[in-house]
Amino acid sequence: MATSSCDHAGRTRWGICYFFDSTKLRHTEEALREAQVQLQRWNVELEEAVHAKTVEVLESQEQLCRLATELNLAEQRKRKRFATELHDHLHATDVGCGKAENRPGQVRGDRSAGM
């Protein structure tokens, strides 16, 4: 950049010359562009990692639901088996003690059914 002042005859009386070294500015701009590219790469990597973890969490959640259902069904089967065994044991105890006199449709003390 240059500027000057001239007299009435058009002769230069004085002049200023200004030089600007833009090397540092160009290096800074290039570093900024490289940083932006790296930031974009990191953003893509982060999004991919979040997606992978989300898929992993959803799969774990589905597995947990399957296991909870399986556990619930196993508990129900165990309760039913226990109730059946308890019923059979109590019935066997009643028969062994002679308390099985009442048959379905027969009321205790009703002797007409046996005649």
MARKEZA-353134 format. One record per residue (C-alpha): residue in one letter; x, y, z. Coordinates in steps of 0.25 Angstrom, whole numbers, plus 2048, in hexadecimal, padded with zeros to 3 digits. Layout:
BEGIN
AXYZ;...
This chain:
BEGIN
M800800800;A80580E7FC;T80181C7FE;S8078297FA;S8058387F9;C8088417ED;D80A8507EC;H8038597E3;A80C8557D7;G8098477D9;R8178437DF;T8178397EB;R81A8407F8;W819834801;G815826800;I81281B80A;C81380C806;Y80D80280F;F8107F380D;F8087E8814;D80D7DA815;S8017D1814;T8097C4816;K8047C3825;L7F67C6821;R7F67BB816;H7FC7B1820;T7F27B482A;E7E67B3820;E7EC7A681B;A7ED7A182A;L7DE7A582C;R7DA79D820;E7E1791824;A7DB792832;Q7CD79382C;V7D0787824;Q7D577F830;L7C9784838;Q7BF77F82D;R7C777182E;W7C577083D;N7B777483C;V7B4768832;E7BC75F83B;L7B4763847;E7A7761840;E7AB75383C;A7AF75084A;V7A275584F;H79A74D845;A7A2740848;K7A0742857;T791745855;V79073884D;E798731858;V78F736863;L78273385B;E787725859;S78A723868;Q77C72986C;E77671F863;Q77E713869;L77A718877;C76C718873;R76D70A86E;L77470587A;A76A70C883;T75E70587C;E7666F887C;L7686FA88B;N7596FD88D;L7546F1886;A75E6E888E;E7596EE89B;Q74A6EB896;R74E6DD892;K7556DA8A0;R7496E08A7;K73F6D78A0;R7486CB8A2;F7496CE8B1;A73A6D08B2;T7386C38AB;E7416BC8B4;L73B6C28C0;H72D6BE8BC;D7326B08B9;H7396AF8C6;L72D6B48CE;H7236AB8C6;A72D69F8CA;T72D6A38D8;D71E6A48D9;V71C6978D2;G7266918DC;C71F6978E8;G7116928E3;K70C6A08E0;A70969C8D2;E6FB6978D5;N6F56A38CE;R6F46A08BF;P6F06AB8B5;G6E16AD8B6;Q6E06A78C4;V6DE6AF8D1;R6E56AB8DE;G6DB6A48E6;D6D26A08DA;R6D06918DB;S6C66908D0;A6D16918C5;G6D76848CA;M6CB67C8CB;
